[in-house]
Amino acid sequence: MSRWIVPFLLVALLGWVTLNTVTGDTPGSKGLPAGTKLPPFAIPLSSSNCRGRCDANVATHSGQGKAGPRPACEVRRPDVLNSCELAERGPVVLAFVFEPVRACRDQLGVLDRVRARHPDVAFAAIDVRADGASARKLAHGRKLPVGYDHDAAVADEYAVVVCPTIVFARRGGVVMESTVKALDEAAVESRVRGLEAAG
């Protein structure tokens, strides 16, 4: 009988942490709050040929050690997903996902369909704790750009603890809303139209 106590306690603890994450009032349980600016990042896209450790650059100025050798906003290449570049073009929709979780993968299909109707809005997905192979698998058959956050530095900056977390930001990178649950197509469409209306 006692051999079941430890697994039971672990399951109960996991349930409590999940419930607390979804319903709690801490900043990390809700993603980025409205009105804040998107933290800068540069990460490899699924199309990147980066080899070895391809960690995120989240530096805001030069020489920040593990955050990055130069500001993330300056790292611009065809194989890099750059938050500053996205926000300069127009409104931004960023989805943070964990590839093994089916609800996360399904969310990308919804975003892909909405994206097709809003060419002036930048949509992108970020595969957390992933590598290039995982990101390529997630991107396969989608138009949605997929970058990968190997060391979860970007997820930390964006207070991501629930999958999927979606950040909706106006042109210039000011957050309109962060959601921490799966959204259907109508819910995403409504928020995207709100971004467009905000200019």
C-alpha positions in Angstrom: 0.0 0.0 0.0 2.8 2.4 0.9 4.3 2.1 -2.6 1.4 4.1 -4.0 1.8 7.0 -1.6 4.8 8.7 -3.5 3.2 8.4 -7.0 -0.1 9.7 -5.5 1.6 12.7 -3.9 3.4 13.5 -7.1 0.2 13.4 -9.2 -1.6 15.6 -6.6 1.3 18.1 -6.6 1.3 18.3 -10.4 -2.4 18.9 -10.3 -2.1 21.6 -7.8 0.7 23.3 -9.7 -1.3 23.2 -13.0 -4.4 24.6 -11.3 -2.4 27.3 -9.6 -0.7 28.2 -12.9 -4.0 28.6 -14.7 -5.9 30.5 -12.0 -3.2 32.2 -10.0 -2.5 36.0 -10.1 1.2 35.8 -10.4 2.7 37.5 -13.6 4.0 34.1 -14.8 0.6 32.5 -14.8 -0.9 35.0 -17.3 1.9 35.7 -19.8 2.9 39.3 -20.6 0.4 41.9 -19.3 -1.4 44.3 -21.6 0.5 47.5 -22.2 4.0 46.0 -21.8 6.5 46.0 -24.7 7.5 42.7 -26.4 10.9 41.7 -25.0 13.4 41.5 -27.9 14.6 38.1 -29.1 16.3 36.5 -32.1 16.0 32.7 -32.5 16.7 30.3 -35.3 13.8 29.5 -37.7 13.0 25.9 -38.5 14.7 26.5 -41.9 18.0 27.4 -40.2 21.1 25.2 -40.7 22.4 26.1 -37.2 24.3 23.3 -35.7 25.1 22.5 -32.1 23.7 24.8 -29.4 21.5 27.4 -31.0 20.4 29.3 -28.0 18.1 32.4 -28.1 19.6 35.9 -28.2 17.6 38.0 -25.7 20.2 40.7 -25.2 19.2 44.4 -25.1 22.7 45.7 -25.5 26.2 44.4 -26.4 28.2 42.0 -24.2 25.4 40.5 -22.1 27.1 37.1 -21.8 24.6 34.2 -22.0 21.8 36.6 -23.1 23.8 37.3 -26.3 26.9 39.1 -27.6 25.0 41.9 -29.3 21.4 43.3 -29.1 18.8 40.8 -30.3 17.2 43.5 -32.4 20.3 43.7 -34.6 20.4 40.0 -35.4 18.5 39.9 -38.8 18.9 37.1 -41.3 16.5 35.1 -43.4 16.9 32.1 -41.1 16.2 34.1 -37.9 12.9 34.9 -36.2 13.4 38.4 -34.7 10.7 40.0 -32.6 11.8 43.6 -33.3 11.6 43.0 -37.1 8.1 41.5 -36.7 6.8 44.4 -34.6 8.1 47.0 -37.1 6.0 45.4 -39.9 2.7 45.6 -38.1 0.7 43.7 -35.5 2.2 40.5 -34.1 0.7 37.2 -33.0 3.2 34.9 -31.2 2.3 31.4 -30.1 4.5 29.6 -27.6 4.1 25.8 -27.9 5.7 22.6 -26.6 5.7 20.2 -29.6 4.8 17.0 -27.9 1.6 18.5 -26.5 -1.2 17.8 -29.0 -3.3 20.9 -28.0 -0.3 23.0 -28.8 0.2 21.5 -32.3 -3.6 21.8 -33.0 -3.4 25.5 -32.1 -1.0 26.1 -34.9 -3.5 24.9 -37.5 -6.0 27.5 -36.2 -3.4 30.2 -36.4 -2.4 29.2 -39.9 -6.0 29.5 -41.1 -6.5 33.0 -39.5 -3.1 34.1 -40.8 -4.1 33.5 -44.4 -6.9 36.1 -44.1 -4.6 38.8 -42.5 -1.5 39.3 -44.6 -0.5 42.5 -42.7 -0.3 40.7 -39.4 2.9 38.9 -38.5 2.1 35.4 -37.1 4.9 33.1 -35.7 5.2 30.1 -33.5 8.0 29.4 -31.0 8.8 25.8 -30.2 10.0 25.9 -26.6 12.9 23.6 -25.4 13.3 22.3 -28.9 16.0 21.9 -31.6 16.0 22.3 -35.3 14.6 18.8 -36.1 11.7 19.3 -33.7 10.9 22.8 -35.2 11.0 21.4 -38.7 8.6 18.7 -37.8 6.3 21.2 -36.3 6.5 23.5 -39.3 5.9 20.8 -41.9 2.9 21.6 -44.0 2.4 25.0 -42.5 2.8 28.5 -43.8 3.3 29.8 -40.2 7.0 30.5 -39.5 8.3 28.4 -36.6 11.3 29.3 -34.6 12.9 27.3 -31.7 13.8 28.5 -28.3 16.4 25.8 -27.4 17.2 27.1 -23.9 13.7 28.5 -23.1 15.2 32.0 -22.6 12.5 33.6 -24.7 9.8 31.6 -22.9 11.2 33.0 -19.6 11.2 36.6 -20.9 7.6 36.2 -22.0 6.5 34.5 -18.7 5.3 31.3 -20.5 4.3 28.5 -18.2 1.2 27.2 -20.0 0.9 25.7 -23.5 -0.3 27.3 -25.7 0.4 30.8 -24.7 -0.4 33.4 -27.4 0.7 37.0 -27.3 -1.2 39.6 -29.3 0.7 42.8 -29.8 0.0 46.0 -31.8 2.4 47.5 -34.3 5.5 48.6 -32.5 5.3 45.7 -30.1 2.9 46.9 -27.3 1.0 43.9 -25.9 -2.8 44.0 -26.3 -3.4 40.6 -24.6 -1.8 37.3 -23.7 -3.9 34.2 -23.6 -3.0 31.0 -21.8 -5.4 28.4 -23.3 -6.3 27.0 -26.6 -8.4 29.4 -28.7 -10.8 28.5 -31.5 -10.7 30.2 -34.9 -13.4 32.7 -34.0 -11.6 33.8 -30.8 -8.3 34.3 -32.7 -10.0 36.1 -35.5 -11.7 38.5 -33.1 -8.4 39.4 -31.4 -6.6 39.8 -34.7 -9.3 42.2 -36.0 -8.9 44.1 -32.7 -5.2 44.4 -33.4 -5.8 45.7 -36.9 -8.4 48.2 -35.7 -5.9 49.5 -33.1 -3.5 50.3 -36.0 
